[in-house]
Amino acid sequence: MSTNSVAVIKTQLGDRKPDYSGKVRDIYDLEKELLIVATDRISAFDHILPNPIPGRGKILTSLSIFWFQKTGHIVPNHIVAHKVSDFPQWLHQFKDQLEGRTMLVKKVKRLDAECVVRGYLAGSGWKEYKQSGKICGISLPTGLAESQKLPGPIFTPATKAPDGEHDLNISFEQLIDIVGPVTSLKLREISLKLYNFAHDYAIKRGIIIADTKFEFGRQDDGQIILIDEALTPDSSRFWDKSTYTIGKGQDSLDKQFIRDYLLSVGWHGEGAPPALPENIIQQTIERYQMAARGLIGEEVKI
């Protein structure tokens, strides 16, 4: 598979630069709303890599919109519009830059926690389990293998770290210290419902969602809503159900593929990141598109 898509590395709306640029997204503050543009930048180990992945931002945006629409019965979300024709008139001139990779969203107060749900034993959870038999203070049965499905999904929150720093796993009690007991219980309840719904939907379509993370905000009326992105290859661990095998790491359909490549060439996040070869860029696009085909039912036009 190849793409003729021109990579969007950074955005600018006429003379206006983003009010905030993260590792992937450029954000424009429109006073009552935010314009979130998913670029094709990609990061690993808290570094932005020198090569973009052409079209990646469109796949991330399409999957987020898909899940926001699918999960509205569980929790409201921040989406106002995702088609440029529905954006404020002055943005229409930037359609070529924005279409397919942009969401106009409600501006709310972010709750400063990453709401992680794990359904399988992988990644940092697997490392922690091998050492202590626990993940984030939650005791698990002995004898579990790598990539094994847990007896039930677990809620393992993390701190929302500043750019350039690692998010840190925290206990539920520490989450209570950050957002309070009532909000903590609500976040756990909503996160588990979202994960269970998405997992059950995806597995029927050949995709295993091993784990994922959500972010939430609070509206002025106190209502908690889902924000940021949702159930994308950046925020989730996606596996191909047809090749799933307990007892080893899985062939991923997410950003883990990039991390694994970087580790294979000896880069662990120290110093300047290496450039990505063209075949790794193409394979990344293919894996993201495979996730999109399974979940949405078609590839994302990039």
Summary of the structure (lengths in Angstrom):
residues: 302
radius of gyration: 18.9
end to end distance: 12.1
largest distance: 59.1
contacts: 939
relative contact order: 0.17
helix: 33%
strand: 25%
